[in-house]
Amino acid sequence: MKLQVSRWGNSLAVRLPVAYTRAAGLKEGDSVEASITSAGAINLAPERTFDKAAFLTRITKLHASMPMTAPVVETMRQEARY
């Protein structure tokens, strides 16, 4: 799709069609991360936020799934003794 670049204050802006914003899950006020490729293409992606609660849930489940074993230090000490 061809989009027009317009002036917005001292900057330039491109209006995003509603179909694009819906597909990307964007709404007014959201932040996006912009990057430029070596070919000069501009990429926009929704800003990813770090969800501490979700991370804690995943880590807790991972920790619960790991079996408790003997401490490695104790094993090494026992093997080193004659």
Contacts in CASP RR format, 6 or more apart in sequence:
PFRMAT RR
TARGET T0000
AUTHOR 0000-0000-0000
METHOD contacts of the structure
MODEL  1
MKLQVSRWGNSLAVRLPVAYTRAAGLKEGDSVEASITSAGAINLAPERTF
DKAAFLTRITKLHASMPMTAPVVETMRQEARY
1 17 0 8 1.000
3 14 0 8 1.000
3 15 0 8 1.000
3 16 0 8 1.000
3 17 0 8 1.000
4 14 0 8 1.000
4 15 0 8 1.000
5 12 0 8 1.000
5 13 0 8 1.000
5 14 0 8 1.000
6 12 0 8 1.000
6 13 0 8 1.000
6 14 0 8 1.000
6 15 0 8 1.000
7 13 0 8 1.000
16 26 0 8 1.000
21 27 0 8 1.000
24 44 0 8 1.000
24 45 0 8 1.000
24 46 0 8 1.000
25 46 0 8 1.000
26 32 0 8 1.000
26 46 0 8 1.000
30 46 0 8 1.000
30 47 0 8 1.000
31 46 0 8 1.000
31 47 0 8 1.000
32 44 0 8 1.000
32 45 0 8 1.000
32 46 0 8 1.000
32 47 0 8 1.000
33 44 0 8 1.000
33 45 0 8 1.000
33 46 0 8 1.000
33 47 0 8 1.000
33 48 0 8 1.000
34 42 0 8 1.000
34 43 0 8 1.000
34 44 0 8 1.000
35 42 0 8 1.000
35 43 0 8 1.000
35 45 0 8 1.000
36 42 0 8 1.000
36 43 0 8 1.000
37 43 0 8 1.000
END
